[in-house]
Amino acid sequence: MSKVMLLHLPILNYIQKDFVDEESGYNPSLGIMALGTYLELNGYKPIVIDMCYDRMKVSELIDRIKLEKPILIGLSVYTENFYQALKLSRIIKKEVPDIKIVFGGPHPTLQPNECIENEEVDFVIMKEGESTILELMEALGSGEKTIRYEQIPGLLFKRENVVVKNVLRKHILDLNLLPIIKRELADIHRYGGFVNISTSRGCPGRCIYCSATSLSGATYRTRNEYSIFMEMLLLKIMFGNKILKIYIVDDTFTAIPNRITKFLDLIFYYDLEVHWQCESRIDVMDEELLYRMHKAGCIAIQYGIESGSQEVLNKLKKGIDLEQAKKIIEITHKNRIVTCLSFMLGHYCDTKETMWQTAYFIQELFHKYRAELAVSFNTPFPGTWQFIHRDKLGMRLVTNSYNRYSLLEPIVETDNFTIEDQREVFFFCKKFIGYHESLSKLGEE
């Protein structure tokens, strides 16, 4: 049985939502878990290595590669860890020269040429990877006798040092056809009782700072309520009497209220006791839905507010109203659901005054609702509308190093604000930022 090794790398400075929950546990990448599950169902042996959690030394990884002898090593690559991925690939190639390496994930999807031009990268998978990596394994295993690289949609590769970019693969329209992730691939029990699931791909929003559309297409695709319920039920059975908290990582879980209503109906009908949290948008929530979500075990909701200035929100095409936001936040709080709110400083249309508006809005929400607040710096990631149009928008990047694309330090300035202006506002906001102490304890009474 041919083996494929899938690596989850750490990210400098910034810990992504699907990596670590400091109070409740730690989670491996859903992306490589999904690929591993798909490959195993099609007759291959996936080896999932979480270098974040294991704090594995490179020498230990090399020893494991030599022991397992995979025919392909896949790296999940973000903009923030792109340089790390390249450095690790060089070391692997030096120690195991014949091994093939493929990059996949957000950065290779948005910047494929930047990835493939490095000699240590043999292949790049663009967009969704399930079918592409499966066909790549078939080509590698047969020496291209059954399928040639040129025949694999979504693949970028080199033929005699010439880059070949195949046509893009069409998105999977029916996510219900994909298997439920096999958690045993990463020994999920060692991460504690906090587990991630994904129920959709893409986002119906069109915020100019977000890359969701570039990554997942303009069509918002979802799993149905039965599929979501069955995965939660399987996780509940898997963890037994242990406290289980599920984080639904969708950008906007409640984007289609009718789907959520049917999902909640299943939880009530089968009396499934499970605690979960999700992300949503202000404009798709109402009082009845929030009440039913609380009764169905929802312990926390994250809303992306992004700015305390209505003028800035309008220019960002955020599509929300601040007065409406206050109302929904109040209703969420009233239903004993922890309210998590995220904001960004340094939008292209920000000024010193609008950033201070955001700061005072954060202060108000903290004191009134004791909300969990997250404040970051606007970072033009490749593929976002603002990255493509950054010059026209008057955005000046103070660095070209992806290592500083962490959201935790300002890298953009304009004629209307400086790096120091952002730091000053952030320092004021810092007193309101932090992990909500009650979040990890909800559901434990």
The 8 nearest C-alpha neighbors of each residue, nearest first, counted from 0:
[[1, 43, 44, 2, 42, 140, 3, 69],
 [2, 0, 43, 44, 70, 69, 3, 140],
 [1, 3, 69, 44, 45, 43, 70, 0],
 [2, 4, 45, 71, 69, 72, 70, 46],
 [5, 3, 46, 72, 45, 47, 69, 73],
 [4, 6, 73, 47, 72, 46, 74, 48],
 [7, 5, 74, 48, 73, 8, 49, 47],
 [6, 8, 49, 50, 75, 48, 74, 28],
 [7, 9, 50, 51, 6, 10, 49, 75],
 [10, 8, 51, 11, 50, 7, 80, 14],
 [11, 9, 80, 13, 79, 12, 8, 14],
 [10, 12, 13, 80, 79, 9, 402, 405],
 [13, 11, 405, 10, 14, 407, 402, 403],
 [12, 14, 405, 11, 10, 15, 407, 406],
 [15, 13, 18, 10, 19, 16, 12, 11],
 [16, 14, 18, 17, 13, 19, 10, 20],
 [15, 17, 18, 19, 14, 20, 248, 26],
 [18, 16, 15, 26, 28, 19, 195, 27],
 [19, 17, 26, 15, 16, 27, 25, 14],
 [20, 18, 25, 21, 26, 17, 16, 24],
 [19, 21, 24, 25, 23, 22, 18, 16],
 [22, 20, 19, 23, 24, 25, 434, 439],
 [21, 23, 20, 439, 24, 438, 434, 436],
 [24, 22, 20, 193, 21, 439, 191, 192],
 [25, 23, 191, 20, 190, 193, 21, 22],
 [24, 26, 19, 190, 20, 18, 191, 193],
 [25, 27, 18, 19, 17, 190, 194, 28],
 [28, 26, 18, 29, 49, 17, 25, 185],
 [27, 29, 30, 31, 17, 32, 7, 18],
 [28, 30, 32, 31, 33, 27, 17, 195],
 [31, 29, 33, 28, 32, 34, 75, 104],
 [30, 32, 34, 33, 29, 28, 35, 5],
 [31, 33, 29, 35, 30, 34, 36, 28],
 [32, 34, 36, 30, 31, 35, 180, 29],
 [35, 33, 31, 37, 36, 32, 129, 38],
 [34, 36, 32, 38, 45, 33, 37, 31],
 [35, 37, 33, 39, 34, 38, 181, 180],
 [36, 38, 34, 40, 35, 39, 33, 129],
 [39, 37, 41, 35, 43, 40, 36, 34],
 [38, 40, 43, 36, 42, 41, 37, 44],
 [41, 39, 37, 38, 42, 36, 43, 178],
 [42, 40, 38, 39, 43, 37, 133, 36],
 [41, 43, 39, 40, 38, 44, 0, 1],
 [44, 42, 39, 38, 1, 0, 2, 41],
 [43, 45, 2, 39, 1, 3, 0, 46],
 [46, 44, 3, 35, 2, 4, 47, 39],
 [45, 47, 4, 5, 3, 48, 44, 2],
 [48, 46, 5, 4, 185, 6, 45, 184],
 [49, 47, 6, 50, 5, 7, 46, 185],
 [48, 50, 7, 51, 52, 53, 6, 27],
 [49, 51, 53, 55, 54, 8, 52, 7],
 [52, 50, 9, 49, 54, 53, 8, 7],
 [51, 53, 54, 50, 49, 25, 27, 55],
 [52, 54, 55, 50, 51, 49, 48, 56],
 [55, 53, 50, 51, 52, 56, 49, 9],
 [56, 54, 53, 50, 59, 57, 60, 51],
 [55, 57, 59, 58, 60, 54, 50, 53],
 [56, 58, 60, 59, 61, 55, 87, 90],
 [57, 59, 61, 56, 60, 62, 55, 63],
 [60, 58, 62, 56, 57, 61, 63, 55],
 [59, 61, 57, 63, 62, 58, 64, 56],
 [60, 62, 64, 58, 63, 59, 57, 65],
 [63, 61, 59, 65, 60, 64, 66, 58],
 [62, 64, 66, 60, 61, 65, 67, 59],
 [65, 63, 61, 67, 66, 62, 68, 60],
 [64, 66, 62, 68, 63, 67, 61, 95],
 [65, 67, 63, 64, 68, 62, 61, 69],
 [66, 68, 64, 65, 69, 63, 2, 46],
 [69, 67, 65, 64, 66, 70, 2, 63],
 [70, 68, 2, 3, 71, 67, 4, 64],
 [69, 71, 2, 3, 98, 68, 99, 1],
 [72, 70, 3, 99, 69, 100, 4, 98],
 [73, 71, 4, 100, 5, 3, 101, 99],
 [74, 72, 5, 101, 102, 100, 6, 4],
 [75, 73, 6, 102, 76, 5, 103, 101],
 [74, 76, 104, 103, 7, 102, 6, 73],
 [77, 75, 104, 81, 106, 74, 103, 80],
 [78, 76, 106, 79, 80, 105, 81, 104],
 [77, 79, 106, 81, 80, 401, 76, 404],
 [78, 80, 77, 402, 401, 404, 81, 10],
 [81, 79, 10, 83, 77, 82, 78, 84],
 [82, 80, 84, 78, 83, 79, 76, 77],
 [83, 81, 85, 84, 80, 86, 402, 401],
 [84, 82, 86, 80, 81, 85, 87, 8],
 [83, 85, 81, 87, 82, 86, 88, 80],
 [86, 84, 88, 82, 83, 87, 89, 81],
 [87, 85, 83, 89, 88, 84, 82, 90],
 [86, 88, 90, 84, 89, 85, 83, 91],
 [89, 87, 91, 85, 90, 86, 119, 92],
 [90, 88, 92, 86, 87, 91, 119, 93],
 [89, 91, 93, 87, 88, 92, 94, 86],
 [92, 90, 88, 94, 93, 89, 95, 87],
 [93, 91, 96, 95, 89, 90, 94, 88],
 [92, 94, 90, 91, 96, 95, 89, 88],
 [93, 95, 91, 92, 96, 90, 61, 89],
 [94, 96, 92, 91, 97, 93, 98, 65],
 [97, 95, 92, 93, 98, 94, 91, 99],
 [98, 96, 95, 99, 92, 70, 94, 93],
 [97, 99, 96, 95, 70, 71, 100, 92],
 [98, 100, 71, 121, 72, 97, 70, 101],
 [101, 99, 72, 121, 120, 71, 73, 122],
 [100, 102, 122, 73, 123, 121, 120, 72],
 [103, 101, 123, 74, 73, 124, 75, 107],
 [104, 102, 124, 75, 107, 123, 76, 74],
 [103, 105, 75, 76, 107, 106, 108, 77],
 [106, 104, 108, 77, 107, 109, 76, 214],
 [105, 107, 77, 78, 109, 108, 110, 104],
 [108, 106, 111, 110, 103, 109, 105, 104],
 [109, 107, 125, 105, 126, 106, 111, 110],
 [108, 110, 106, 382, 107, 111, 381, 105],
 [109, 111, 107, 113, 106, 112, 108, 114],
 [112, 110, 107, 114, 113, 108, 109, 115],
 [113, 111, 115, 114, 110, 116, 107, 155],
 [112, 114, 111, 110, 116, 115, 117, 107],
 [113, 115, 111, 112, 116, 117, 107, 110],
 [114, 116, 112, 117, 120, 113, 111, 123],
 [115, 117, 114, 113, 112, 118, 120, 162],
 [118, 116, 115, 119, 120, 114, 113, 85],
 [117, 119, 120, 116, 121, 115, 89, 160],
 [118, 120, 117, 89, 88, 121, 92, 85],
 [121, 119, 118, 100, 117, 115, 122, 101],
 [122, 120, 100, 101, 156, 99, 119, 157],
 [123, 121, 101, 156, 155, 120, 102, 100],
 [124, 122, 102, 155, 101, 154, 103, 115],
 [123, 125, 154, 103, 153, 102, 128, 155],
 [124, 126, 108, 153, 107, 154, 123, 103],
 [125, 127, 108, 214, 128, 124, 215, 153],
 [128, 126, 129, 125, 170, 215, 131, 124],
 [127, 129, 131, 132, 130, 126, 124, 34],
 [130, 128, 34, 131, 132, 127, 133, 37],
 [129, 131, 133, 132, 128, 134, 127, 37],
 [130, 132, 128, 134, 133, 129, 135, 153],
 [131, 133, 135, 134, 130, 129, 128, 136],
 [134, 132, 130, 136, 135, 131, 38, 129],
 [135, 133, 137, 131, 136, 132, 130, 138],
 [134, 136, 132, 138, 137, 133, 131, 139],
 [137, 135, 139, 133, 134, 138, 140, 132],
 [138, 136, 134, 140, 135, 139, 141, 133],
 [137, 139, 143, 135, 146, 141, 136, 140],
 [140, 138, 136, 142, 137, 141, 135, 143],
 [139, 141, 137, 138, 142, 136, 1, 143],
 [142, 140, 144, 143, 138, 139, 137, 145],
 [141, 143, 139, 144, 140, 138, 145, 137],
 [144, 142, 138, 147, 146, 141, 145, 139],
 [143, 145, 141, 142, 146, 138, 147, 140],
 [146, 144, 143, 141, 138, 147, 137, 142],
 [147, 145, 143, 138, 144, 150, 148, 137],
 [146, 148, 143, 149, 150, 138, 145, 144],
 [147, 149, 150, 151, 146, 138, 135, 143],
 [150, 148, 147, 151, 165, 163, 152, 154],
 [151, 149, 148, 147, 152, 146, 165, 154],
 [150, 152, 148, 149, 154, 153, 131, 134],
 [153, 151, 168, 166, 167, 154, 165, 150],
 [152, 154, 167, 168, 125, 124, 166, 165],
 [155, 153, 124, 152, 165, 123, 151, 125],
 [154, 156, 164, 123, 122, 163, 165, 124],
 [157, 155, 122, 163, 162, 121, 123, 154],
 [156, 158, 162, 161, 160, 163, 159, 121],
 [159, 157, 161, 160, 162, 156, 163, 148],
 [158, 160, 161, 157, 162, 156, 163, 121],
 [161, 159, 157, 158, 162, 118, 156, 116],
 [162, 160, 157, 158, 159, 163, 156, 116],
 [161, 163, 157, 156, 160, 158, 164, 155],
 [162, 164, 156, 157, 155, 165, 161, 158],
 [165, 163, 155, 154, 162, 156, 166, 153],
 [164, 166, 154, 152, 153, 155, 149, 163],
 [167, 165, 152, 153, 168, 164, 154, 151],
 [168, 166, 153, 152, 165, 169, 125, 154],
 [167, 169, 152, 153, 170, 166, 126, 127],
 [170, 168, 167, 171, 152, 153, 172, 127],
 [169, 171, 172, 168, 127, 216, 215, 126],
 [170, 172, 173, 174, 169, 127, 220, 176],
 [171, 173, 170, 174, 220, 221, 169, 218],
 [174, 172, 175, 171, 176, 220, 222, 221],
 [173, 175, 176, 222, 177, 172, 221, 171],
 [174, 176, 222, 173, 177, 226, 223, 178],
 [177, 175, 174, 173, 178, 171, 222, 172],
 [178, 176, 175, 174, 179, 37, 173, 180],
 [179, 177, 180, 176, 37, 36, 175, 33],
 [178, 180, 181, 177, 230, 36, 33, 226],
 [179, 181, 33, 36, 182, 178, 32, 29],
 [182, 180, 183, 36, 184, 179, 32, 33],
 [183, 181, 184, 187, 180, 185, 186, 32],
 [182, 184, 186, 185, 181, 187, 188, 180],
 [183, 185, 182, 186, 181, 47, 32, 46],
 [184, 186, 183, 187, 182, 47, 27, 48],
 [187, 185, 183, 188, 184, 189, 182, 190],
 [186, 188, 185, 189, 182, 190, 183, 191],
 [189, 187, 190, 186, 191, 192, 238, 183],
 [188, 190, 187, 191, 186, 25, 192, 24],
 [191, 189, 25, 24, 188, 187, 26, 192],
 [192, 190, 24, 189, 193, 188, 23, 25],
 [191, 193, 243, 242, 244, 194, 24, 190],
 [192, 194, 244, 24, 245, 191, 23, 243],
 [193, 195, 245, 246, 244, 192, 26, 196],
 [196, 194, 246, 245, 247, 248, 17, 197],
 [195, 197, 247, 248, 246, 198, 194, 245],
 [196, 198, 248, 247, 249, 199, 195, 29],
 [199, 197, 222, 221, 249, 227, 196, 200],
 [200, 198, 221, 220, 197, 222, 249, 201],
 [201, 199, 220, 215, 219, 221, 202, 249],
 [200, 202, 215, 219, 211, 212, 216, 199],
 [201, 203, 204, 219, 250, 211, 251, 200],
 [202, 204, 219, 205, 201, 254, 218, 217],
 [205, 203, 202, 206, 317, 318, 212, 316],
 [204, 206, 207, 316, 203, 317, 209, 212],
 [207, 205, 317, 316, 208, 209, 204, 315],
 [206, 208, 384, 209, 315, 385, 205, 383],
 [207, 209, 206, 383, 385, 384, 379, 210],
 [210, 208, 383, 207, 206, 211, 384, 205],
 [209, 211, 383, 213, 212, 382, 214, 208],
 [212, 210, 214, 201, 213, 209, 215, 202],
 [211, 213, 216, 217, 215, 214, 210, 201],
 [214, 212, 210, 211, 216, 215, 382, 383],
 [215, 213, 211, 212, 216, 126, 210, 105],
 [216, 214, 201, 212, 211, 213, 200, 126],
 [215, 217, 212, 218, 213, 214, 201, 211],
 [216, 218, 212, 219, 215, 201, 203, 213],
 [219, 217, 216, 220, 201, 203, 215, 202],
 [218, 220, 201, 202, 203, 200, 217, 221],
 [221, 219, 200, 199, 218, 172, 201, 174],
 [222, 220, 199, 198, 174, 223, 200, 219],
 [221, 223, 175, 198, 174, 199, 226, 224],
 [222, 224, 226, 225, 221, 227, 175, 258],
 [223, 225, 262, 227, 226, 228, 261, 258],
 [226, 224, 228, 227, 223, 229, 262, 265],
 [225, 227, 229, 228, 224, 223, 222, 230],
 [228, 226, 224, 230, 225, 229, 231, 223],
 [227, 229, 225, 231, 230, 226, 232, 224],
 [230, 228, 232, 226, 231, 227, 225, 233],
 [231, 229, 233, 227, 232, 228, 234, 226],
 [230, 232, 234, 228, 229, 233, 235, 227],
 [231, 233, 229, 235, 230, 234, 228, 236],
 [234, 232, 230, 236, 235, 231, 237, 229],
 [235, 233, 237, 231, 236, 232, 238, 230],
 [234, 236, 232, 238, 233, 237, 239, 231],
 [237, 235, 233, 239, 234, 238, 232, 240],
 [236, 238, 234, 235, 239, 233, 232, 188],
 [239, 237, 235, 236, 241, 234, 240, 243],
 [240, 238, 236, 241, 237, 235, 242, 234],
 [239, 241, 238, 242, 235, 243, 236, 237],
 [242, 240, 239, 238, 243, 192, 235, 191],
 [243, 241, 192, 240, 244, 443, 238, 442],
 [242, 244, 192, 193, 241, 245, 274, 273],
 [245, 243, 193, 274, 275, 192, 194, 246],
 [244, 246, 275, 194, 195, 193, 274, 247],
 [245, 247, 195, 276, 275, 277, 248, 194],
 [248, 246, 277, 196, 197, 249, 195, 276],
 [247, 249, 197, 246, 196, 277, 250, 195],
 [250, 248, 252, 251, 247, 197, 199, 198],
 [249, 251, 278, 202, 252, 248, 279, 201],
 [252, 250, 279, 249, 254, 278, 253, 280],
 [251, 253, 249, 279, 254, 278, 250, 277],
 [252, 254, 255, 256, 251, 279, 259, 283],
 [253, 255, 251, 252, 256, 283, 203, 279],
 [254, 256, 253, 257, 258, 259, 252, 283],
 [257, 255, 259, 258, 253, 254, 260, 283],
 [256, 258, 260, 259, 255, 261, 262, 253],
 [259, 257, 261, 256, 260, 255, 224, 262],
 [260, 258, 262, 256, 261, 257, 263, 253],
 [259, 261, 257, 263, 262, 258, 256, 264],
 [262, 260, 264, 258, 259, 263, 224, 257],
 [261, 263, 224, 259, 265, 264, 260, 258],
 [264, 262, 266, 260, 265, 261, 259, 295],
 [263, 265, 261, 267, 262, 266, 268, 260],
 [266, 264, 268, 262, 263, 267, 269, 261],
 [265, 267, 263, 271, 264, 269, 270, 268],
 [266, 268, 270, 264, 265, 269, 263, 295],
 [269, 267, 265, 270, 266, 264, 271, 263],
 [268, 270, 271, 266, 267, 265, 264, 272],
 [271, 269, 267, 268, 266, 272, 265, 295],
 [272, 270, 266, 269, 273, 267, 232, 268],
 [273, 271, 270, 296, 274, 295, 266, 235],
 [272, 274, 296, 271, 275, 243, 244, 235],
 [275, 273, 296, 244, 297, 298, 245, 442],
 [276, 274, 245, 297, 244, 246, 298, 296],
 [275, 277, 299, 246, 297, 298, 300, 247],
 [276, 278, 247, 300, 246, 301, 248, 252],
 [279, 277, 301, 300, 251, 250, 252, 302],
 [278, 280, 251, 302, 252, 253, 301, 277],
 [281, 279, 282, 302, 283, 251, 303, 284],
 [280, 282, 283, 284, 324, 327, 302, 319],
 [281, 283, 280, 284, 319, 318, 323, 324],
 [284, 282, 281, 280, 254, 253, 285, 256],
 [285, 283, 281, 282, 288, 289, 327, 280],
 [284, 286, 288, 287, 289, 283, 327, 330],
 [285, 287, 289, 288, 290, 330, 284, 327],
 [288, 286, 290, 289, 285, 291, 284, 292],
 [287, 289, 291, 290, 285, 286, 292, 284],
 [290, 288, 292, 286, 291, 287, 293, 285],
 [289, 291, 287, 293, 288, 292, 334, 286],
 [290, 292, 294, 288, 293, 289, 295, 287],
 [293, 291, 295, 289, 297, 294, 290, 288],
 [294, 292, 297, 290, 295, 296, 291, 289],
 [293, 295, 291, 292, 296, 290, 297, 267],
 [296, 294, 292, 293, 297, 291, 263, 266],
 [295, 297, 274, 293, 294, 273, 275, 298],
 [298, 296, 293, 275, 292, 276, 274, 299],
 [297, 299, 336, 276, 275, 296, 337, 274],
 [300, 298, 337, 276, 336, 297, 338, 277],
 [301, 299, 277, 278, 338, 276, 339, 337],
 [300, 302, 339, 278, 340, 279, 338, 277],
 [303, 301, 340, 279, 280, 304, 278, 339],
 [302, 304, 341, 305, 340, 301, 342, 280],
 [303, 305, 342, 306, 341, 302, 340, 307],
 [342, 306, 304, 343, 303, 341, 307, 312],
 [307, 305, 357, 308, 342, 304, 312, 343],
 [357, 306, 308, 356, 360, 309, 305, 353],
 [309, 307, 311, 310, 306, 353, 356, 357],
 [310, 308, 312, 311, 313, 321, 307, 320],
 [309, 311, 313, 308, 312, 314, 353, 348],
 [310, 312, 314, 308, 313, 309, 348, 315],
 [313, 311, 309, 315, 317, 314, 310, 316],
 [312, 314, 316, 310, 315, 311, 309, 317],
 [313, 315, 311, 316, 312, 310, 348, 317],
 [314, 316, 312, 317, 313, 207, 206, 311],
 [317, 315, 313, 206, 314, 318, 312, 205],
 [316, 318, 315, 206, 312, 319, 313, 205],
 [317, 319, 316, 313, 320, 312, 282, 204],
 [320, 318, 317, 282, 321, 281, 324, 312],
 [319, 321, 323, 322, 324, 309, 318, 312],
 [322, 320, 324, 323, 325, 309, 319, 307],
 [323, 321, 325, 324, 320, 326, 327, 319],
 [322, 324, 326, 320, 321, 325, 327, 281],
 [323, 325, 321, 327, 322, 326, 281, 328],
 [326, 324, 328, 322, 323, 327, 329, 321],
 [325, 327, 323, 329, 324, 328, 330, 322],
 [328, 326, 330, 324, 329, 325, 331, 323],
 [327, 329, 331, 325, 330, 326, 324, 332],
 [328, 330, 332, 326, 327, 331, 333, 325],
 [331, 329, 333, 327, 332, 328, 334, 286],
 [330, 332, 328, 334, 329, 333, 336, 327],
 [331, 333, 329, 335, 334, 330, 336, 328],
 [334, 332, 330, 335, 331, 329, 336, 328],
 [333, 335, 331, 332, 336, 290, 330, 293],
 [336, 334, 332, 333, 337, 331, 293, 298],
 [337, 335, 298, 299, 334, 332, 331, 338],
 [336, 338, 299, 298, 335, 339, 300, 332],
 [337, 339, 370, 300, 299, 336, 371, 301],
 [340, 338, 301, 371, 372, 370, 300, 302],
 [341, 339, 372, 302, 301, 303, 371, 373],
 [340, 342, 373, 303, 304, 374, 372, 305],
 [305, 341, 343, 374, 304, 306, 373, 375],
 [344, 342, 375, 305, 376, 377, 374, 306],
 [343, 345, 376, 377, 346, 354, 375, 421],
 [344, 346, 377, 349, 376, 347, 421, 343],
 [345, 347, 349, 348, 377, 344, 343, 311],
 [346, 348, 349, 394, 392, 345, 393, 413],
 [349, 347, 346, 311, 350, 314, 345, 392],
 [350, 348, 346, 347, 353, 345, 354, 311],
 [351, 349, 415, 353, 352, 416, 354, 348],
 [350, 352, 354, 353, 416, 355, 420, 349],
 [351, 353, 355, 350, 354, 356, 349, 357],
 [354, 352, 356, 350, 355, 351, 349, 308],
 [355, 353, 357, 351, 356, 352, 350, 344],
 [354, 356, 358, 352, 357, 353, 359, 351],
 [357, 355, 353, 354, 359, 307, 358, 308],
 [307, 356, 358, 354, 360, 355, 306, 359],
 [357, 359, 355, 361, 360, 356, 428, 362],
 [358, 360, 362, 356, 361, 357, 355, 363],
 [361, 359, 357, 363, 362, 358, 307, 356],
 [362, 360, 358, 364, 359, 363, 365, 357],
 [361, 363, 359, 365, 360, 364, 358, 366],
 [362, 364, 360, 361, 366, 365, 367, 359],
 [365, 363, 367, 361, 362, 366, 368, 360],
 [364, 366, 369, 362, 370, 363, 368, 367],
 [365, 367, 363, 364, 369, 368, 362, 370],
 [366, 368, 364, 365, 363, 369, 370, 362],
 [367, 369, 370, 365, 364, 366, 332, 329],
 [370, 368, 365, 366, 367, 371, 364, 338],
 [371, 369, 338, 368, 365, 339, 372, 364],
 [370, 372, 339, 435, 338, 340, 434, 369],
 [373, 371, 340, 432, 339, 341, 370, 433],
 [372, 374, 341, 432, 342, 340, 375, 371],
 [375, 373, 342, 343, 341, 372, 432, 376],
 [376, 374, 343, 406, 407, 344, 342, 377],
 [377, 375, 344, 406, 343, 409, 345, 378],
 [376, 378, 345, 343, 344, 346, 406, 375],
 [377, 379, 380, 406, 376, 404, 410, 411],
 [380, 378, 386, 385, 381, 377, 383, 208],
 [379, 381, 378, 383, 386, 382, 78, 210],
 [382, 380, 383, 386, 109, 379, 110, 387],
 [383, 381, 109, 210, 213, 380, 386, 384],
 [384, 382, 210, 386, 385, 209, 208, 381],
 [383, 385, 207, 387, 386, 388, 208, 382],
 [384, 386, 388, 389, 383, 387, 208, 207],
 [387, 385, 379, 389, 383, 384, 388, 381],
 [386, 388, 384, 385, 389, 383, 382, 381],
 [389, 387, 385, 391, 386, 390, 392, 384],
 [388, 390, 386, 392, 394, 385, 391, 387],
 [391, 389, 393, 392, 388, 394, 395, 387],
 [390, 392, 388, 393, 389, 394, 387, 385],
 [393, 391, 389, 390, 394, 388, 347, 385],
 [392, 394, 390, 391, 413, 389, 395, 347],
 [395, 393, 389, 413, 392, 390, 412, 347],
 [396, 394, 412, 411, 413, 397, 393, 390],
 [397, 395, 411, 398, 410, 394, 412, 399],
 [396, 398, 410, 411, 395, 399, 412, 409],
 [399, 397, 396, 400, 410, 403, 401, 411],
 [398, 400, 401, 397, 396, 403, 402, 404],
 [401, 399, 402, 398, 403, 404, 82, 79],
 [400, 402, 404, 403, 79, 78, 399, 81],
 [401, 403, 400, 79, 404, 11, 80, 405],
 [402, 404, 401, 405, 400, 408, 79, 398],
 [405, 403, 401, 402, 79, 406, 378, 78],
 [404, 406, 407, 403, 13, 12, 79, 408],
 [407, 405, 376, 375, 408, 404, 378, 377],
 [408, 406, 405, 375, 376, 409, 13, 12],
 [407, 409, 406, 376, 410, 405, 403, 375],
 [410, 408, 376, 411, 418, 407, 421, 406],
 [409, 411, 397, 396, 398, 408, 378, 412],
 [412, 410, 396, 395, 409, 397, 394, 345],
 [411, 413, 417, 395, 416, 418, 394, 396],
 [414, 412, 415, 394, 416, 393, 395, 417],
 [413, 415, 416, 412, 393, 417, 394, 350],
 [416, 414, 350, 413, 351, 417, 349, 412],
 [417, 415, 413, 350, 351, 414, 412, 420],
 [418, 416, 412, 420, 419, 413, 421, 415],
 [417, 419, 421, 420, 412, 409, 422, 411],
 [418, 420, 422, 417, 421, 423, 416, 409],
 [421, 419, 417, 423, 418, 422, 416, 424],
 [422, 420, 424, 419, 418, 423, 425, 344],
 [421, 423, 425, 419, 424, 420, 426, 418],
 [422, 424, 426, 420, 421, 425, 419, 427],
 [425, 423, 427, 421, 426, 422, 428, 355],
 [424, 426, 428, 422, 427, 423, 429, 421],
 [425, 427, 429, 423, 424, 428, 422, 430],
 [426, 428, 424, 425, 429, 423, 430, 358],
 [429, 427, 425, 426, 430, 431, 358, 424],
 [428, 430, 432, 426, 431, 427, 425, 374],
 [429, 431, 428, 432, 427, 426, 433, 362],
 [432, 430, 429, 428, 365, 372, 433, 362],
 [433, 431, 429, 372, 430, 373, 428, 371],
 [432, 434, 435, 372, 431, 371, 373, 429],
 [433, 435, 436, 371, 432, 438, 372, 21],
 [434, 436, 371, 438, 437, 433, 370, 439],
 [437, 435, 438, 434, 439, 440, 433, 22],
 [436, 438, 440, 435, 439, 441, 337, 434],
 [437, 439, 440, 435, 441, 436, 337, 299],
 [440, 438, 437, 441, 22, 23, 436, 435],
 [441, 439, 437, 438, 443, 442, 436, 444],
 [442, 440, 443, 438, 439, 437, 298, 444],
 [441, 443, 444, 440, 274, 298, 242, 439],
 [444, 442, 441, 440, 242, 439, 274, 243],
 [443, 442, 441, 440, 242, 439, 437, 274]]
